[in-house]
């Protein structure tokens, strides 16, 4: 699968496994966090959610651990939102984050959900890293093939010029 297909699959899988209302996949890039995909209620925007949970990503960036939160503090469980933040770590490199949340009215995440999302995030990080390497190799092969075709064309032109000169001589 391509990286884009894996990202889409990851969002679908996280939604199905957890029953989350919201799922957000954010990848680390040289220019900062990039929203790679989301599953949100129709009236919500991924950018707004990212802004709200960025401090949690900062914590996960530092600890490299999956975090489970329930809030707001002091509210009844039915009025709280369960939130999971899982860093995507492949090797020693942080690739991004997977976020999922669930309104208290529909249920509550627990340790089992946290562990399940942690396993999914770990597998996804490796799969995404492998997909990027594969795509990079494929791009290099395509570039080299184009260069070889260009050189072959140049050699064919030189050969035809030489044949023309040889025929005149």
Secondary structure, 3 states (H helix, E strand, C coil): CCHHHHHHHHHHHHHHHHCCCEEEEEEEECCEEEEEEEECCCCCCHHHHHHHHHHHHHHHHHHCCCEEEEECCCCCHHHCEEEEEEEEEECCEEEEEEEEEEEHHHCCCCHHHHHHHHHHHHHHHHHHHHHHHHHHHHHHHHHHHHHHHHHHHHHHHHHHHHHHHHHHC
